[in-house]
Amino acid sequence: MQSKRQTIRWNRVLLLGVAGCWPAVAAPAAVSATPAADAPACSAPACPAAAVEQEITGVITVNRKLTRPSVTAPVSMYQRGTAVELGKEAVEDPLAYERSRVIVYLEGRLPEAAAPAHRATFHMEQQNRRFAPDLLVVPVGATVSFPNMDPIFHNIFSLSKAKEFDLGSYDKGDSRSVTFTKPGIVYVYCHLHPNMEGAIVVAPSRYYAQADASGHFRLPPVPPGEYTVVAWHKAAGFFRKQVTVGPGHDLTADFLIPLPAEDRQKPADSSHAMSHMGGH
């Protein structure tokens, strides 16, 4: 009798299945794509490392003074009208000053997103017959304004390959702007005041920095890849190091400026760098 009941029950189940009327059955729990917090994401080399952007840092070492002093008469012999006192560079530690004059940037094949998201405007003022600041680093495509803060006329110009311009003479309160569309070193002068000299480093991308007084610098996070880190000092020239961004690689690029005498005997790439960067 029991065997006959079991046979009837199974026949009923088969009929329900054919009719598409299976009884509701709880579905198995979905397998989460995210591993548990206490479980490893994966074991190498089962899965590749994530493409994480990382910062490139380094230290600039300068062992001696590099910048020549600027010798200029307190008041120009031809100056007319209001006398403007010549501004002086406040230098307490000459080596700290030299370290802070180093610009660092990446060159070569850079990520597609290397261009800045927006075009900021930078400023190089004319104040006390000096450029303030007299060293500026901007990304390619940036615009630099040159406001005149002195009660005298200035006439800002450049003959550099990266950007040649002449802004003409303009008085206090006026400003002229220049957009820099090519990477390079742009030296800036004033037709009316020979002591005035500035430099604008137009970096190929947004990956750039200026070293601080202690010589430390930090570039914005960059995607994994191989890059050339360039350090530039006006009096010492260009210095380069190769860096690989990725797991297990050293992300520091330290520079000794200037190079030791034995290293300077080797063929230098400064002329190549100047032509590549469109230097003066």
C-alpha positions in Angstrom: 0.0 0.0 0.0 2.8 2.4 1.0 4.7 1.6 -2.2 1.5 2.4 -4.3 1.1 5.7 -2.5 4.7 6.7 -3.3 4.1 5.8 -6.9 1.0 8.0 -7.1 2.9 10.9 -5.4 5.8 10.8 -7.9 3.4 10.6 -10.9 1.7 13.7 -9.6 5.0 15.5 -9.3 5.9 14.6 -12.9 2.5 15.9 -14.1 3.0 19.2 -12.3 6.4 19.5 -13.9 5.1 18.9 -17.4 2.4 21.5 -16.8 4.9 24.0 -15.6 3.5 24.1 -12.1 6.5 23.2 -9.9 5.9 24.3 -6.4 7.8 27.4 -5.3 11.3 26.5 -4.2 13.6 29.0 -2.5 16.4 30.0 -4.9 19.9 29.5 -3.7 21.6 32.6 -2.3 23.3 34.6 -4.9 27.1 34.5 -4.9 28.5 37.9 -4.1 31.0 39.2 -6.6 32.7 41.1 -3.7 34.8 38.8 -1.4 34.2 39.0 2.3 36.2 41.6 4.2 38.2 38.9 5.9 39.0 37.0 2.8 41.8 37.8 0.3 40.6 39.4 -3.0 42.7 36.9 -4.9 46.0 35.2 -4.8 48.8 36.2 -7.1 49.2 35.4 -9.9 45.6 34.4 -10.2 44.5 38.0 -10.8 46.4 41.0 -12.0 47.2 44.0 -9.8 44.8 46.9 -10.1 46.0 49.9 -12.1 46.5 52.3 -9.2 47.8 55.8 -9.7 50.8 56.6 -7.5 52.8 59.7 -6.6 56.4 60.1 -7.6 58.5 61.8 -5.0 62.2 62.8 -4.6 64.8 65.0 -3.1 66.9 67.6 -4.8 70.5 67.9 -3.4 72.5 71.1 -4.1 75.9 71.3 -2.5 77.0 74.8 -3.7 75.6 78.1 -4.8 74.7 78.1 -8.5 72.9 81.4 -9.2 75.0 84.4 -10.1 74.2 87.6 -8.2 72.5 90.3 -10.2 74.4 93.5 -10.2 72.2 96.5 -11.1 72.3 100.2 -10.2 69.7 101.3 -7.6 68.1 103.6 -10.1 68.4 103.4 -13.9 70.3 106.3 -15.5 67.5 106.8 -18.0 64.5 106.4 -15.6 62.1 109.3 -15.7 59.2 110.2 -13.4 58.7 108.3 -10.1 61.7 106.5 -8.7 61.0 102.9 -7.9 63.3 101.1 -5.5 64.8 97.9 -6.8 63.4 94.9 -5.0 65.8 92.5 -3.4 65.7 88.7 -3.1 65.3 87.7 0.6 67.9 84.9 0.8 68.8 83.6 4.2 70.1 80.1 3.2 71.7 80.1 -0.3 71.4 76.4 -0.7 67.8 76.4 0.3 67.2 79.1 -2.3 69.0 77.0 -5.0 66.9 73.9 -4.1 63.7 75.9 -4.4 64.7 77.0 -7.9 64.4 73.4 -9.3 61.4 72.5 -11.5 60.4 68.8 -11.9 58.1 67.4 -14.5 57.3 64.3 -16.6 58.1 64.0 -20.3 57.7 61.4 -22.9 54.6 59.3 -23.6 52.1 60.5 -21.0 48.5 59.4 -20.2 45.7 60.8 -22.3 44.3 62.5 -19.2 47.5 64.3 -18.6 46.0 67.7 -19.7 44.6 69.8 -16.9 40.8 69.7 -16.5 40.5 73.4 -16.7 42.8 76.2 -18.0 43.9 78.2 -14.9 45.4 81.7 -15.3 48.8 82.2 -13.7 50.3 85.5 -12.7 53.8 87.0 -13.0 53.7 90.5 -11.6 56.1 93.4 -12.2 56.8 94.9 -8.8 59.7 97.0 -7.6 61.4 96.5 -11.0 61.4 92.8 -10.6 59.2 89.8 -11.7 57.2 88.3 -8.9 57.6 85.4 -8.9 60.6 85.4 -11.3 60.2 81.6 -11.7 57.0 80.0 -12.7 55.9 76.5 -13.9 52.6 76.1 -15.8 51.1 73.3 -17.9 51.0 73.6 -21.7 48.0 75.6 -22.8 48.0 77.8 -19.7 47.6 81.6 -19.8 50.0 83.8 -17.8 49.0 87.4 -17.0 51.7 90.1 -16.5 50.1 92.9 -14.3 52.1 96.0 -13.7 52.2 96.9 -10.1 54.8 99.7 -10.4 54.1 103.4 -11.0 56.2 103.3 -14.1 56.0 101.7 -17.5 57.1 98.2 -18.3 57.5 96.4 -21.6 57.6 92.6 -21.2 58.9 90.5 -24.0 60.5 87.1 -24.8 62.5 85.8 -27.8 62.4 82.1 -26.7 61.7 79.4 -29.2 58.8 78.0 -27.1 57.1 81.4 -27.1 58.0 84.7 -28.7 56.0 87.8 -27.7 56.2 91.6 -27.0 53.5 93.1 -24.9 54.4 96.7 -25.5 54.6 99.4 -22.9 51.9 99.7 -20.3 51.4 101.6 -17.0 50.5 100.7 -13.5 47.2 98.9 -13.1 47.3 97.5 -16.6 47.9 93.8 -17.5 48.7 91.8 -20.6 48.3 88.1 -21.0 50.1 85.3 -23.0 48.9 81.8 -23.7 51.6 79.1 -23.9 50.8 76.4 -26.4 54.1 74.6 -26.6 56.2 73.1 -23.8 59.6 74.7 -23.2 61.6 77.2 -21.2 60.5 80.8 -21.8 62.8 83.5 -20.6 61.0 86.8 -19.9 62.6 90.3 -19.9 61.6 94.0 -19.8 62.7 96.3 -22.6 62.9 99.3 -20.2 64.7 97.6 -17.3 67.6 95.4 -18.1 67.8 93.9 -14.6 64.4 92.3 -15.0 64.6 88.6 -15.9 62.2 85.8 -15.3 61.7 82.2 -16.5 58.5 80.3 -17.2 58.7 76.5 -17.5 55.9 75.3 -19.7 55.5 71.6 -18.7 54.1 69.1 -21.2 51.4 68.0 -18.8 49.9 68.6 -15.4 52.5 66.3 -13.8 54.9 68.9 -12.5 56.1 70.4 -9.3 58.6 72.9 -7.8 60.9 71.7 -5.1 60.6 73.3 -1.7 63.5 74.9 0.3 64.4 71.5 1.7 64.6 70.0 -1.8 61.5 67.8 -1.6 59.1 67.5 -4.4 55.9 65.4 -5.1 54.3 64.9 -8.5 50.6 64.3 -8.8 49.5 60.6 -8.9 50.2 59.0 -12.3 48.9 55.7 -13.8 51.2 52.7 -14.0 53.8 52.9 -16.8 57.4 54.0 -17.5 58.2 57.7 -17.3 61.1 60.1 -17.6 61.4 62.5 -14.7 63.1 65.8 -15.6 64.6 68.2 -13.2 65.6 71.7 -14.4 67.6 74.4 -12.8 68.3 77.7 -14.7 72.0 77.7 -14.0 72.6 73.9 -14.0 70.4 72.7 -16.9 68.5 69.5 -17.3 68.7 66.2 -15.4 66.8 63.0 -16.2 65.8 59.8 -14.5 63.7 56.8 -15.6 60.9 55.7 -13.2 58.5 52.8 -13.5 55.1 53.2 -11.7 53.7 49.9 -10.6 53.8 47.2 -7.9 57.3 46.5 -6.6 59.0 49.5 -8.1 60.8 52.4 -6.5 58.8 55.6 -7.0 61.5 58.0 -5.9 63.7 60.1 -8.2 66.5 61.9 -6.3 68.7 64.4 -8.1 72.2 65.7 -7.3 72.6 69.2 -8.9 75.1 69.9 -10.3 76.6 66.5 -11.3 80.0 65.5 -9.9 83.0 66.5 -12.2 83.5 62.9 -13.4 79.8 62.7 -14.5 80.0 66.1 -16.3 82.7 64.6 -18.6 80.1 62.3 -20.1 78.1 63.6 -23.1 75.4 65.9 -21.7 71.9 66.0 -23.1 71.3 69.6 -22.2 71.4 70.8 -25.7 69.0 68.1 -26.8 66.8 68.9 -23.9 66.8 72.6 -24.8 65.9 71.9 -28.4 63.2 69.4 -27.3 61.8 71.8 -24.7 62.1 74.8 -27.0 64.6 76.6 -24.8 66.1 80.0 -25.2 
